[in-house]
Amino acid sequence: TGAMTSATLKAPHCMRVAEVLQFYGVTQEKGLTAAQVNAQRALHGQNALLEQDEKSLLALIAEQFEDSLVRILLASAVVSFLLAIFDDAAAKEGVTAYVEPFIILAILVLNAMVGIWQESKAQKALDALKKLAPDRTFALRDSTWRTIDAVDLVPGDIIELKVGDKIPADARIVQLKTTTLRIEQSQLTGESQSVAKDADPLDMATFKDCVIQEKHNLLFASTTVSNGACLAVVVATGMSTEMGIIQAAVVEASAEETQTPLQEKLDEFGKWLAKMIGLICLLVWVINAKHFFDPVHGSALKGCIYYFKIAVALAVAAIPE
């Protein structure tokens, strides 16, 4: 057939319809053969966005306690609980002795909840992209029009689209079946109104690397036909589509977790402050070591615990809100 199924088509918007069809070795009367479909699927895979491994809830929670200041608060809460349980003076206070550790834990829980919510925003963005993709589409194969699963589409497939259809893959318009064709692609380009499409090729020298909005003969995955009908040939599927490129960018941004200069400064300040708090609390405790044996405490152990509680309180008070 002369099909170039081992290559990826570049700049289909600058090629005539006949050239695009010839590239895939397909005609708009017969569509791809079963052998061509298998060859294309082996090369390009399924027409689906990649599934990303979601972080478990435990992993998300653990990430919220990686900050030095948060760890100091957590340690302070644990120590306060232990003192409330085993210290005789705290035992006399009753429930009041547990107020401070409960407040600290409540703050840590709220902080973790906010952090988990922020972490989940990227995953929600990916899920939203997947919901835009249609489940079924109308394609021509072996001279027969049939409804197939959208994930089974391959580059070179001839598809028919009409009003209300979600476009299952990036495709080059082959023929308009109505006087006009308009596509709602605001979710991809941000355009407030539907845009007119046609089958005319663009000039290669001028428009080879043009922006999406100028590619008036291409249909993009997950956009919707708002008016008219047409035949089109699929030129990109899965992660090779414009929507796939967006997902890849979202995943990359999420993986890099690039911090702003302000966030970097705050992290540096947090690490420095954590060291200073630890040092000051240790000094306060050591300086008061001579008072461990004061008769007012009853014993050296109780004196040690008393000043240790002061050091813990100082650590909590030093943490910025």
ZATOR-931932 format. One record per residue (C-alpha): x, y, z; residue in one letter. Coordinates in pm, 1 decimal. Layout:
<nodes>
- east:north:up:r
- X:Y:Z:A
...
</nodes>
This chain:
<nodes>
- east:north:up:r
- 0.0:0.0:0.0:T
- 300.8:228.0:41.1:G
- 191.6:315.2:396.5:A
- 457.5:477.0:612.9:M
- 331.0:315.0:932.2:T
- 674.9:311.3:1095.0:S
- 699.7:691.2:1108.1:A
- 519.3:974.5:1282.3:T
- 353.4:1234.1:1062.6:L
- 497.3:1583.5:1106.1:K
- 294.9:1901.0:1045.7:A
- -18.0:1734.3:900.9:P
- -189.1:2075.0:902.7:H
- 50.4:2185.2:627.6:C
- -14.9:1880.9:405.6:M
- -289.0:1825.5:153.0:R
- -550.4:1562.6:243.1:V
- -424.4:1328.5:-29.4:A
- -70.5:1346.1:111.8:E
- -188.8:1261.0:462.1:V
- -394.1:964.8:337.1:L
- -101.5:845.8:124.8:Q
- 128.2:866.3:426.8:F
- -88.1:612.9:608.9:Y
- -168.9:406.5:297.8:G
- -539.8:459.3:349.7:V
- -836.3:581.2:145.1:T
- -1148.0:752.1:274.5:Q
- -1358.9:486.0:103.3:E
- -1198.8:178.9:265.0:K
- -1015.2:286.5:578.3:G
- -736.9:84.8:736.3:L
- -713.5:-291.6:704.0:T
- -688.7:-518.5:1008.4:A
- -319.2:-575.1:934.1:A
- -252.0:-200.0:919.7:Q
- -440.6:-146.3:1247.1:V
- -229.9:-411.6:1423.2:N
- 91.4:-263.3:1284.8:A
- -1.7:87.2:1398.7:Q
- -108.9:-30.2:1744.6:R
- 220.0:-215.0:1790.8:A
- 399.5:110.0:1705.7:L
- 184.4:368.7:1885.6:H
- 3.7:170.5:2155.0:G
- -349.4:234.6:2273.8:Q
- -526.2:566.2:2235.6:N
- -528.9:645.0:2606.8:A
- -356.6:876.8:2849.4:L
- -104.8:703.9:3073.2:L
- -220.5:594.6:3415.5:E
- -15.7:752.7:3690.3:Q
- 68.7:579.7:4016.9:D
- -125.6:755.5:4288.9:E
- 44.8:815.7:4620.7:K
- -111.6:624.7:4906.2:S
- -275.7:816.3:5188.2:L
- 1.0:703.3:5425.4:L
- 267.0:837.2:5186.3:A
- 87.4:1171.9:5162.8:L
- 57.9:1192.2:5542.0:I
- 427.6:1106.5:5586.6:A
- 526.4:1387.0:5348.8:E
- 352.6:1640.8:5571.0:Q
- 588.8:1558.0:5860.7:F
- 915.8:1602.5:5670.2:E
- 947.6:1966.4:5776.6:D
- 1187.8:2024.7:6067.2:S
- 953.5:2255.4:6260.2:L
- 664.1:2012.9:6223.3:V
- 881.5:1734.4:6361.2:R
- 971.7:1950.2:6660.6:I
- 602.5:2009.8:6732.1:L
- 528.2:1639.0:6692.1:L
- 809.0:1546.9:6932.3:A
- 685.0:1809.2:7176.4:S
- 332.1:1667.4:7162.6:A
- 458.5:1313.3:7226.5:V
- 673.3:1426.0:7518.2:V
- 383.3:1627.9:7663.7:S
- 156.8:1322.3:7644.8:F
- 416.0:1104.1:7818.4:L
- 467.7:1360.9:8091.6:L
- 91.3:1395.2:8137.0:A
- 64.8:1019.2:8182.1:I
- 365.8:947.0:8405.2:F
- 442.6:1271.9:8588.9:D
- 288.0:1290.7:8935.6:D
- 238.0:1668.2:8915.9:A
- 60.9:1633.4:8583.3:A
- -152.9:1354.5:8724.0:A
- -284.9:1594.5:8987.2:K
- -387.5:1838.3:8712.1:E
- -613.9:1574.6:8557.7:G
- -754.1:1649.1:8212.0:V
- -587.1:1991.6:8208.7:T
- -247.6:1824.2:8163.4:A
- -360.7:1688.7:7824.6:Y
- -479.3:2022.8:7683.8:V
- -140.8:2131.8:7548.2:E
- -53.9:1807.1:7364.7:P
- -407.7:1786.5:7223.0:F
- -384.2:2142.0:7087.5:I
- -44.1:2071.1:6930.5:I
- -175.1:1753.0:6767.6:L
- -485.4:1935.5:6643.0:A
- -263.8:2195.4:6475.3:I
- -49.7:1922.6:6316.7:L
- -357.0:1736.6:6190.6:V
- -500.7:2052.1:6032.9:L
- -164.1:2131.2:5875.4:N
- -142.9:1778.1:5732.1:A
- -497.4:1798.2:5594.1:M
- -417.6:2121.0:5408.6:V
- -96.8:1970.4:5273.0:G
- -273.3:1654.2:5151.5:I
- -540.5:1865.4:4982.0:W
- -274.1:2063.5:4798.2:Q
- -90.7:1744.5:4695.0:E
- -409.6:1594.9:4555.3:S
- -479.2:1889.8:4324.6:K
- -237.0:1764.1:4057.2:A
- -397.6:1419.2:4058.0:Q
- -741.5:1577.2:4025.6:K
- -617.3:1771.2:3723.9:A
- -508.2:1446.8:3557.8:L
- -838.7:1279.6:3638.9:D
- -1023.4:1574.2:3485.9:A
- -827.0:1533.7:3162.6:L
- -919.5:1165.8:3142.3:K
- -1290.5:1240.9:3188.3:K
- -1281.5:1457.6:2876.5:L
- -1203.6:1160.7:2651.7:A
- -1497.0:979.1:2480.8:P
- -1554.9:605.1:2520.7:D
- -1673.7:516.5:2168.2:R
- -1630.4:647.5:1813.7:T
- -1744.9:574.5:1456.8:F
- -1459.0:450.2:1234.7:A
- -1409.4:304.3:886.6:L
- -1215.2:-20.8:868.1:R
- -1197.7:-275.6:589.1:D
- -1459.6:-74.4:393.3:S
- -1709.1:-101.2:680.1:T
- -1824.2:172.8:915.6:W
- -1841.8:47.1:1274.0:R
- -1859.5:178.4:1629.2:T
- -1540.8:93.6:1815.9:I
- -1384.3:173.0:2151.1:D
- -1198.0:502.7:2134.5:A
- -891.3:341.7:2295.0:V
- -860.4:115.4:1989.5:D
- -806.2:401.2:1745.3:L
- -469.3:422.2:1569.9:V
- -308.0:685.1:1345.8:P
- -453.3:647.8:995.7:G
- -805.2:557.3:1107.6:D
- -1084.3:733.3:919.8:I
- -1350.2:859.3:1161.6:I
- -1685.0:1034.4:1122.1:E
- -1782.4:1313.6:1358.7:L
- -2108.3:1503.3:1402.3:K
- -2271.4:1755.2:1635.5:V
- -2225.0:1662.5:2001.7:G
- -1941.6:1414.5:1942.0:D
- -1628.2:1438.1:2153.5:K
- -1322.2:1402.7:1935.2:I
- -1137.5:1082.3:2035.3:P
- -788.6:1169.7:1903.2:A
- -602.8:1442.0:1716.7:D
- -721.0:1423.8:1354.5:A
- -677.5:1600.1:1020.0:R
- -1004.8:1697.5:852.8:I
- -1053.8:1503.1:528.5:V
- -1391.4:1630.4:415.5:Q
- -1670.2:1848.9:550.6:L
- -2012.8:1684.3:531.3:K
- -2190.0:2011.5:606.5:T
- -2141.4:2367.9:489.2:T
- -1964.1:2465.9:810.6:T
- -1792.6:2288.3:1096.9:L
- -1740.0:2446.0:1437.6:R
- -1549.3:2297.7:1729.7:I
- -1566.9:2385.2:2099.7:E
- -1204.1:2367.4:2213.4:Q
- -1203.5:2610.4:2506.3:S
- -1072.2:2343.6:2747.3:Q
- -760.2:2318.6:2532.1:L
- -701.2:2674.4:2408.3:T
- -916.2:2891.6:2634.9:G
- -1111.8:3038.9:2344.1:E
- -1449.2:3162.7:2463.8:S
- -1634.4:3072.1:2142.3:Q
- -1639.2:2771.4:1912.8:S
- -1401.1:2795.1:1616.5:V
- -1459.1:2726.5:1247.4:A
- -1268.8:2438.1:1087.3:K
- -1202.8:2337.4:726.7:D
- -989.8:2095.7:524.3:A
- -761.3:2346.6:351.8:D
- -385.8:2298.8:411.9:P
- -171.5:2574.0:565.0:L
- 148.9:2708.9:413.6:D
- 444.1:2499.9:534.2:M
- 693.1:2788.1:540.6:A
- 468.1:3010.9:751.1:T
- 262.4:2775.4:967.8:F
- 475.5:2464.0:1025.8:K
- 528.8:2547.7:1394.7:D
- 220.3:2763.2:1448.7:C
- 11.4:2765.5:1766.1:V
- -288.2:2535.0:1813.5:I
- -540.3:2812.0:1746.1:Q
- -407.6:2857.2:1390.7:E
- -439.2:2490.7:1296.6:K
- -789.4:2529.3:1152.6:H
- -778.7:2192.7:971.9:N
- -693.7:1984.8:1280.4:L
- -930.8:1845.0:1540.9:L
- -796.8:1785.6:1889.1:F
- -871.4:1504.5:2130.8:A
- -1135.6:1576.9:2399.5:S
- -1276.5:1882.9:2218.8:T
- -1638.5:1875.1:2098.4:T
- -1818.5:1926.2:1767.9:V
- -2064.2:2211.1:1828.5:S
- -2193.8:2243.8:1471.0:N
- -2162.8:2043.2:1148.0:G
- -2015.6:1705.3:1055.9:A
- -1701.1:1579.9:885.5:C
- -1469.1:1293.7:799.6:L
- -1120.5:1304.0:948.1:A
- -808.0:1090.5:959.1:V
- -642.0:1028.3:1297.0:V
- -287.3:1169.1:1310.7:V
- -201.8:1132.9:1680.9:A
- -325.8:914.3:1966.6:T
- -274.3:877.6:2340.5:G
- 16.6:1073.1:2485.8:M
- 108.4:1207.6:2139.2:S
- -208.7:1419.0:2126.3:T
- -215.0:1780.3:2243.5:E
- -410.1:1666.4:2550.3:M
- -144.6:1401.6:2616.8:G
- 125.3:1666.9:2598.4:I
- -64.7:1868.8:2860.7:I
- -86.7:1564.1:3088.9:Q
- 286.4:1501.6:3050.2:A
- 352.4:1862.4:3150.5:A
- 127.4:1830.4:3457.5:V
- 300.3:1507.7:3563.8:V
- 644.2:1660.9:3511.4:E
- 555.0:1969.8:3713.1:A
- 416.8:1751.8:3991.5:S
- 728.3:1532.7:3995.7:A
- 970.0:1825.0:4000.8:E
- 786.9:2004.3:4282.7:E
- 980.3:2319.8:4196.3:T
- 977.2:2565.8:4482.9:Q
- 943.8:2939.6:4451.4:T
- 1228.1:3157.7:4588.9:P
- 1004.4:3244.6:4886.4:L
- 943.8:2875.6:4962.9:Q
- 1317.3:2804.7:4941.3:E
- 1389.6:3089.8:5183.1:K
- 1121.1:2965.6:5422.9:L
- 1266.5:2613.1:5414.5:D
- 1614.4:2747.9:5486.9:E
- 1476.3:2960.8:5770.7:F
- 1284.5:2661.9:5908.8:G
- 1596.4:2442.7:5920.9:K
- 1799.2:2719.9:6082.1:W
- 1524.5:2792.8:6335.0:L
- 1488.1:2424.3:6421.3:A
- 1858.4:2401.4:6503.1:K
- 1846.9:2718.8:6712.5:M
- 1537.7:2600.2:6902.4:I
- 1699.5:2265.8:6978.5:G
- 2020.8:2433.6:7094.3:L
- 1845.4:2692.9:7313.4:I
- 1618.6:2432.5:7476.6:C
- 1919.2:2213.0:7551.4:L
- 2106.3:2506.7:7700.3:L
- 1808.2:2604.4:7916.7:V
- 1782.7:2251.3:8047.8:W
- 2157.3:2214.9:8110.4:V
- 2189.2:2558.1:8274.0:I
- 1919.8:2461.0:8522.8:N
- 2082.0:2124.8:8601.3:A
- 2201.4:2257.2:8936.5:K
- 1838.4:2316.3:9034.6:H
- 1738.7:1953.9:8975.5:F
- 1822.9:1880.2:9337.8:F
- 1623.4:2165.1:9493.3:D
- 1412.0:2030.2:9783.0:P
- 1103.5:2195.1:9633.7:V
- 1098.8:1929.5:9358.7:H
- 1109.9:1636.0:9597.1:G
- 1378.9:1448.0:9407.5:S
- 1642.3:1500.0:9134.8:A
- 1429.9:1305.5:8882.4:L
- 1127.1:1527.2:8939.1:K
- 1348.6:1836.6:8911.4:G
- 1486.8:1703.5:8583.8:C
- 1136.2:1645.9:8452.1:I
- 1019.8:1991.9:8563.9:Y
- 1291.1:2174.4:8370.3:Y
- 1248.0:1938.7:8078.5:F
- 882.1:2048.5:8061.3:K
- 1000.7:2410.5:8055.7:I
- 1234.1:2329.2:7764.9:A
- 949.4:2160.3:7575.3:V
- 719.3:2457.5:7635.4:A
- 991.7:2689.2:7509.7:L
- 1029.5:2479.6:7192.7:A
- 655.0:2496.8:7124.1:V
- 642.2:2871.2:7189.8:A
- 933.6:2936.0:6952.8:A
- 760.4:2776.0:6652.4:I
- 604.1:3048.0:6430.5:P
- 232.3:3017.3:6368.8:E
</nodes>
